[in-house]
Amino acid sequence: MKLEKHFKKLERMLKDLWVSFLRPFIIVGATMLILYIGVTGVVKFVANNFFLPPQPDNAEEFTLEIPSGYGVRGISKILEENEIITNSFVFRLYVDISNNSYKLQSGKYVFRHNMSMQEVMQQLLIGTNTVEVVNITIPEGWTIARIAEYLTDTKKLEGFTTQEFIDYCVPENFPEYGFLSQIPEERHKYGYVLQGYLFPDTYAIYVDATPREIIKKMLDNFDKRITAEMEAKAEEMGYTLDELITFASVVEKEGGSITEFARVAATFQNRFKKNMRLQSDATLIYALALDGIYRDVWGVSTEDTQYESDYNTYINSGLPIGPIGNPGLASIKAVLNPNENDIKYGTLYFTLNPETGLNTFTSKYEDHVYYSQLYAEKWKEMQQGNAEKK
């Protein structure tokens, strides 16, 4: 009996202990554990989706360009789309709290997917890890081949070869530019299909730029420089845009200086009116060069003038099949505004003076023959003099 009483007393004590201490302790402990797990989960969720890097274990570097003119909203969107930051709103808020909303810089940067928001912001603030920019200057009249050699040989761009740049210069790679649709299909057989449309200018490019990025800059510039008014005037004069650029490329090569462009354009237009062939040495020299035959203006022979090519204006009437270089704005405007006096007085010929580098313009064939012979002799004398000095 006594033993039974002791068991009942122990049972009551354990029950009282459970009710008064153990049960509340376990409930409180379990509640705190649940709260901890919940809070930790929320914190982890918030951190992973708003604050921490998108890929904490990915240290691979890649380049991304932040375009000029973008504000913090546009920059944040680009960063989120490329998984550099996790949330664009939080990044904007972070930049704004840091009082740096208007200080982020454009450029091409080297990023990683495991960068903190602080690292990303600092990079955009002080321009660290940016890809080097190089200026390239493309003079008026240069061909695509000359541009390609300049980029790879002179500027030492290493992302492509000379031939790869040339091969990329086809309209199919740039369907977004409607003006390229005017290029005749038959021009493809000669190559250099975008000849005439790589607008001469100075450009700032990244040292790791691709052919597409470089060519696109030039086409954008062409699209900006050739206005709707210029195209409308060309149409009034009977030229398509492609014919305007082709004509300008010949003027660019034939003019001794920019001051002669309008006179050269007028001379050629007078020849068109009389159904005379252009007989431009520049077009013939280009036609020969396409097949690896190189001549200068004084080295063209009578036999050369009969060379079979759609670029040879000695045997073909009208303009060559396409541009023979990339003309600048001055030669394009010259075609649209030929010299009025030369139009009025019917100038039909011009001949290069080797001493001055300028042309002599004439209306009569006999005068043209006289100056051609005179300047040919002067050129021979100059060559002999140079040879004797050596």
Buried (B, 14 or more C-beta within 10 A) or exposed (E): EEEEEEEEEEEEEEEEEEEEEEEEEEEEEEEEEEEEEEEEEEEEEEEEEBBBBBBEEEEEEEEBEBEEEBEBEBBBBBBBEEEBBBBBEBBBBBBEEBEBBEEBBBBBBEBBBBBEBEBBBBBBBEEEBBBEEBEBEBBBBBBBBBBBBBBBEEBEBEBBEBEEBBBBBBBEBBEEBEBBEEBEEEBEEBBBBBBBBBBBBEBEBBBEBBBEBBBBBBBEBBBEBBEEEBBEBBEEBEBBBBBBBBBBBBBBBBBBEEEBBBBBBBBBBBBBEEEEBBBBBBBBBBBBBBEEEEBEBBEBEEEBBEBEBBBBBBBBEEBBBBBBBBBBBBBBBBBBEBBEEBBEEEBBBBBBBBEEEBBBBBBEEEBBEBBBEEBEEEBEEEEEEEEEEE
